[in-house]
Amino acid sequence: MDLLTQGVLGAALAQAGSKQTETRLATGIGFAAGLLADADALIRSANDSLLTIEYHRHFTHSLFFIPFGALIAAIILWPLLRKHIGFKRLYVFSLLGYSLSGFIDACTSYGTHLFWPLSDERVSFHLISIVDPIFTIPLLIAVVLAYRWRRAKLAQLGLLFAAMYLAIGYVQMQRATSAMQTLALQRGHTPTQLIVKPTFGNILLWRSIYIENEKIVVDAIRMGVKKKVYAGESIQRVDVERDFSTLDKDSVLYQDMQRFSFFSAGYLANHPSKPNALADIRYSILPDGLEPLWGIEFDPTQPQKHAKFSVYRNLTKQNRQRFFSMLWGEALVK
């Protein structure tokens, strides 16, 4: 999730476990602890830009790291708060604030190392967008009111709403998955891989991606009372071992391609408009499109040079209009 949501969720959890005299102090502790897990985004290298995406949502988001993350938060906050709270109570609020940082990130589609070090798999539940104001704003209101009136029950109500929203997201995800499978069957396709993911800021419009016969097929599906499918496009899937067989397997570039393929969960393709670039097709400017949000760019003549991770944000007025037309279930203008 975005940083605000991470902090607000941590604050709500700490408030929910506080006494009336502790609520305001717990708010700040929980908010700070909720943010700490994302400190892994600071792990980066000037030469290797893939290092950042590999370590973001890594060990600091693991369920097994929660007690240690809370301890680090408490140690950082102790010099500032030692006159106001005992260390044991500080640790309890830090533990509450930190406890769901990894889980809430795993509820998105980006992928979280939730079970590291037992597993290196990036876990994604695909229940909610990384930014969703419908989830965040009511929770924020509950936290503000709980802080103002020193009422833990208000924070608990905010958390109940958050849990209900995630449950609705799960139902929507299941409906979207069923709709995608029906759509693939109607086309005579038998997907070998498939995912559906909520689009930006909502759980109504979903991006459907599946792999059929080494092609990645993309559609948008609006899951209102009735479903509405916006047929998308397809693109040839890239298999690094197959399509770059002439590249030295020990080279830096080949290893970077394999790293990015793992990060992309195999939904890898040549960038539709950029030569010498590979794209993560899971994420796109539009729910039914192939223009990616990010990818890697490389020079094939320099195999010992790292690929460059690049972010593409071509959010034009036309793209915004098309997105909102699909979100409201309107017919698209060709």
N, C-alpha and C positions, 0 to 999 in steps of 0.2 A: 504494500500500500504506500501512498504518499506519506511524507514525514508528518504532516499535520495529523492524519488519521492514526499513525503509529503512536504519536504522543498522546492524543486524546483518549485512545483506547487504554493506554497504560495508566493515564490519570483516572479514568473511570474505574478500572480494576482496583487501584489503590484506594480510591474513595470508598468503594463498595466494602472494603475490609477495615474501614477506619471507625473510630469512635467520634462523637460529635466534636470533641475538643481537638481532634487530630485531622479533621477533614481537609482543611486548607493546606496544611503542611503535606499531607498525603498526596494532594493534587499535584504539587510541584515535583515531588519525588517520583511519583508514578509517570508523569509526563516525561521527565528526563530519562528515566530507566527505559521507557518505551522507545525512545529515540536511539538508545545506545547500540542496539543490534545492528543498525544501519551504518555504524562506524566502519564496517568492513568495506564500504564503498570508497574509503580513503586509501585502500590498498591499490596502488597503481604503479606503473613504470613508464618512464618517458620513451623507452624503446619498444615496449611490448604493450600495446593498447588493449589486447585481449585479456590481460591480467585483471583488469577492473571488472569485466563482465563475468569472469570465472569466479572471482572471490566475493562479488556482491551476492548477498543472500547465501553465504556459505556457512562456515562453522559457527559464526555468532548467532545464526538462526536455528541451529540444531536444538532439538528438545533436550539433548543431553548437556548442552552448554548453559541452560537456563540458570542453574544455581551459581555458576561461575560468572555469568554475565551480571546477575543481580549483585554478586559480591563486588565486582568491579565498579558498578554504579554506586553502591553504598560507600566504598572507599573514596571514590571521587567526591561524593557529596558530604562526607563526614566532616572535613575541615570547615565547611560552610554552615553546617547544621548542628554541630556537636553541642551547642549551648541550648538547643531547642528540643532535641530528641535523643534518646539512647540509641546506641549502635544496633542493638537487637531489633528494635522497632523500625529503625531506618532500613535494615536489611529486609524485614517483612514487606514493607511498602515497595522496596526496590524489586523484590521477588515477584510481587503481584504485578507491578508495572511492566516488568520484562517478560512475564510468563507467556503471553500470547503473541509476542512479536513475530516469531517464526511461523506460528500457525496462521495468523491473518495474512501474511505474505504468501503462504502456500495456498490460500483461498483464491489467489489471482492466477494468471496464466504464465507468469514470468518463470516460475520454477524456483524452488527453495530446497536447500540441502537439509531437510527436516530430520533425517535419521543419521546424519554424519556423526561418528566415523563408521558406523555399521554398514552404511550404504552411501555411495556417491551419487545416487539417483537424484535428479531434480524433481521434487514433488510439486505437482500443480493440480488443484482441485477444480479450477475454472469456474468458480462460483460468482466472482465479482471482478469488476474492472479495477485496475491499479488506482484510478481516481474515480470515486463515485460519491457525489455530493449527497445523494439520497441516503446513503449509509452514514456519511460523516456528520452532516449538519445536525440531525436529531441527537446524535451521540454528543456532539459538542455542546448543544443547548443543555442537555442533561448534566454535563460536567460543570458548566458555568453556573447553573442553578444550584447544584449540590455544593459548589464552592461558596456561593453567596449565602445560602441558608444553612450551610453545614448539615446537610441531610444526605446520609449515605444511601437511603432508599431511592433518591432521585437518580443517583449513578447506577443503581441496580436496575431501575426501569430503563435507563439508556442501554445498558448491556442486554437486557431482555429484548429490546427492539433490534439491536444489532444481531442477536442470535436468530430472531425471527426473519430478518432480512436475508441472512445467509441461507436459512432454510428455504425461503422462496427462491433464492438463486439456485439452490440445488434442484428444486422442482423444475425451474426454467431450463437448467442445463440438461436435465433428463429429457424434457420435451424437445429441446433443440436437437439432441443426439438422435432421438427417435425420428424426427423430421428429416435429418440428414441421411439416416440409413434408408428411409423410404425413398428419398430423392435419388440416392445412389442406385437402389434396386430398380427404380423406374428407368434409369439410364442403362441398365444392364451391367452395372459396375459392382465389383466385389472388393471394397477397400481393404488394404493390408494395414493401413494406419489411419486413424481418424481422431480429430478433436473438434470440439466446438468451444468458443470462448466469447464472453460478453464484450461488446464494443465499448468505447469510451463513455464512462459516466452513466451507464444504465445496465439493466438486466432484461431489457425488452428486445433489443436487436443484437443478434449473435452472428459471429463469423464462423463459417463451417469450412473445414479444411480436411481433405482426405487424399490418400495416395492410391491410385489405381493404375496398374501396369506402368509403373515408373513415371507417372504424371501426377502432379499435385493439382487437385481440383478445388476451386474456391467458390463459395456462394455466401450470400447473406440471407439470414432467416429471421423474420420478425415473429416473435412468439407472444402475440397478444391473445385475446379470446380465441381468435382464429389465426392460424399461421399464414404467413405470406412469404414466399420465396422470391428472392432477387437473384436470378441465375448469374453466376460470375464467369470466371475464366479459368484456364488451365495452363500449366507450364511444365516443361520437362524437369524432372527431379535430377539433381546432381549427386552422383556417388563419387566421392573423392578418389577412392581406390581405383574405380573403373575409369573415370573421366580424366584423371590426371596420372595415369599409369606411367607416363614418360618422366614424371617429376621424381627426383631422388627422394625416396621415402625417409631418408635421414636429414633432409634439408629442413631449414627453419620454416619455409613457406608451406611445405607439405604438412608439417606438424601443426601449423596454425590452421590450415584448412580442416584438419581432422578435429582440432579443438572446437572450431566454430560449428562444424557439423554436429558434434556432441551437444553443444549448447543449443543448437536449433532443433534438436530431437529428430534429425533426419529430414526436416522440411527445408531442404537446401536447394537453391536453384540459381542459375545465372541471373544477374540483375537485368531486368527487362530493357533498360536503356543505357546501362553503363558497361563498357567492355572491361574485362579483367576485374570483375567484381562478383562476389557471391552474396546472395540475399537470404535472410531468414523469412520465409514466406508466411510464417504464422502471424506476423504483424504487418499491417498495411495501412496506408493513408485512408483507404475506404474499405468497408466490410466485404465488398464483393470484388475487390481489385487485387492486382499483383504488385503495385508500386510499394516497395517495402519501407518500413520505418528505419531499418538499419541493415548493415551488411559489412563485409570486409572488402577492401580494395588492395590490389597487389600488382607487382611488376614481375611477370613470369621470367624475365631475363635476369632477375636477381633473386634466385631461390634461397639465398642465405640471409635475406632481409625480411623482417617481420611484416606481415600483412597489417593494414591499417583499419581499425574499426571505425566505421563512419555512420552517422545518424542523418537521416533524410527527413526533413519536415516541409514538404511541399503542400501546405494546407491553404489552398487557394479558395476564393469565394465560391467557385463552382463546386469544389470538393465539399465545402461546408453545406452548400445547398443540397447536394446529392445525399450526404449523410443524413440530414434532417428530414429529407423526403422519405428515406427508408425508415427512419425512426418513427415517423408519424404514419407509416403505412401507405404512403401516397404512390401513385404511379410515377415511374421515372420518365423524364423527357429525354428522348434519344438525340 
